[in-house]
Amino acid sequence: MSEFVSRIPMSKRNSIELLKNLLSSCLVGNIFLPGHLSKNTAELSTDGTLRINGDLHPEAHVVMKNAEVLLRKTYWKMGAILMPMSFTVGKPGADIHYVGSLPMHSSPRLGQTNIFGEVAGLPGVHIVDGACLPLLTEKSHTLTIMANADRIGRSLVTQL
């Protein structure tokens, strides 16, 4: 509830009271975009400093605006409304899982992992979360991450 309270232009106490009565009639959704709509970089400088930048591809704003318009029209046809200022685009890096930082590759190079999540150049270091997936799809990838971690874990157990 705290995420919603901060968005209501009322006092915290009044916002909580309003939401107690309103939330049971609300629907909250999440849109997953494909990775090509993000513009994220990680650079290692010669002095060893790692610089990470996150941004959205300009096309992402158009996609999200179209999604908002479509949701408003669809909700209206169903007798519902998309509350004003309720459609927001999250900031890069503020999402659930990070994917593709150390992508899996059949012939991994520096900064990549093999099919068992082992980081190239770092024997025995395995990445088993979304960081080793090769790309971010527009579908929810939580179960894919879990299945991949299970697969890698089972493989490692047989090696130990």
C-alpha positions in Angstrom: 0.0 0.0 0.0 2.9 2.4 0.7 3.8 2.6 -3.0 0.3 3.9 -3.7 0.1 6.2 -0.7 3.1 8.2 -1.9 1.3 9.0 -5.2 -1.9 10.4 -3.8 -1.9 14.2 -3.4 -3.3 14.0 0.2 -1.9 13.6 3.6 -0.5 10.2 4.4 -3.3 9.4 6.9 -6.1 10.4 4.5 -4.4 8.5 1.6 -4.4 5.4 3.7 -8.0 5.8 4.6 -8.9 6.3 1.0 -7.0 3.3 -0.2 -8.5 1.0 2.5 -11.8 1.6 0.7 -10.6 1.9 -2.8 -7.9 -0.9 -3.3 -10.4 -3.7 -3.3 -11.9 -2.3 -6.5 -8.5 -1.6 -8.2 -6.4 -3.6 -10.6 -2.7 -3.2 -10.6 -0.7 -4.3 -13.7 2.8 -4.6 -14.9 4.1 -4.4 -18.5 7.3 -6.2 -19.4 9.2 -4.8 -22.4 11.7 -6.5 -24.5 15.4 -5.8 -23.7 16.0 -3.9 -27.0 13.9 -1.0 -25.6 16.5 -0.4 -22.9 19.8 1.4 -23.4 22.0 0.1 -20.6 25.8 0.0 -20.6 28.6 -1.2 -18.3 32.1 0.0 -18.9 35.3 -0.9 -17.1 37.8 1.9 -17.2 41.6 1.3 -17.3 41.8 2.3 -13.6 39.4 -0.5 -12.7 36.3 1.7 -12.1 33.1 0.1 -13.3 30.6 2.6 -14.7 27.0 1.4 -15.1 24.4 3.6 -16.9 20.7 2.8 -17.4 18.4 4.5 -19.8 15.4 3.8 -22.0 15.6 3.6 -25.8 13.6 6.5 -27.3 11.2 4.0 -28.9 10.2 2.8 -25.4 8.4 6.1 -24.6 6.3 5.7 -27.8 5.5 2.1 -26.9 4.4 3.0 -23.4 2.3 5.9 -24.5 0.5 3.6 -27.0 0.0 1.1 -24.2 -1.5 3.7 -22.0 -3.9 4.9 -24.7 -5.0 1.3 -25.4 -5.5 0.6 -21.7 -7.6 3.7 -21.3 -9.8 2.8 -24.2 -10.1 -0.9 -23.2 -10.9 0.0 -19.6 -13.6 2.5 -20.7 -15.3 -0.2 -22.8 -15.4 -2.5 -19.8 -16.9 0.3 -17.6 -13.7 1.0 -15.7 -11.2 3.9 -15.8 -7.5 4.2 -15.7 -7.0 6.7 -12.9 -5.2 9.9 -13.9 -1.5 9.9 -13.3 -1.6 6.2 -12.4 0.2 4.9 -15.5 3.9 5.3 -14.8 7.0 4.1 -16.4 9.6 2.7 -14.0 13.2 3.9 -14.0 15.8 1.7 -15.6 17.2 -0.7 -12.9 14.2 -0.4 -10.7 12.6 -3.6 -11.8 12.4 -7.1 -10.5 15.3 -8.9 -12.1 18.4 -7.9 -14.0 19.0 -9.9 -17.2 21.9 -10.3 -19.6 24.7 -8.6 -17.6 26.9 -11.8 -18.1 25.0 -13.4 -21.0 25.2 -17.1 -21.7 27.0 -18.0 -24.9 28.0 -21.3 -26.6 31.6 -20.0 -26.9 31.9 -17.4 -24.1 34.4 -14.6 -24.1 35.3 -12.2 -21.3 32.0 -10.9 -19.7 30.0 -13.9 -20.8 29.1 -17.3 -19.2 28.9 -20.8 -20.6 25.7 -22.9 -20.6 26.4 -23.8 -17.0 26.6 -20.1 -15.9 30.4 -20.3 -15.4 32.0 -16.9 -16.0 34.7 -16.9 -18.8 38.1 -16.4 -17.2 36.9 -17.1 -13.7 36.8 -20.9 -13.3 34.4 -22.1 -10.5 32.5 -18.8 -10.5 28.9 -19.5 -11.7 26.1 -17.0 -12.3 22.7 -18.7 -11.8 20.3 -15.7 -11.8 18.9 -13.7 -14.7 22.3 -12.1 -15.3 23.3 -15.1 -17.3 20.3 -15.2 -19.6 21.3 -13.9 -23.1 18.4 -11.5 -23.5 15.4 -9.9 -21.9 12.1 -10.9 -23.4 8.8 -9.0 -23.1 7.3 -11.9 -21.1 7.7 -12.3 -17.4 11.0 -14.1 -17.0 10.8 -15.2 -13.3 10.1 -18.8 -14.0 12.8 -18.9 -16.7 15.3 -17.6 -14.2 14.2 -20.2 -11.7 14.3 -23.1 -14.2 17.8 -22.0 -15.4 19.1 -21.7 -11.8 17.7 -25.2 -11.0 19.3 -26.6 -14.2 22.7 -25.1 -13.4 22.5 -26.1 -9.7 21.7 -29.8 -10.7 24.6 -29.8 -13.0 27.0 -28.4 -10.4 25.9 -31.0 -7.9 27.0 -33.8 -10.2 30.4 -32.1 -10.6 31.1 -31.8 -6.9 
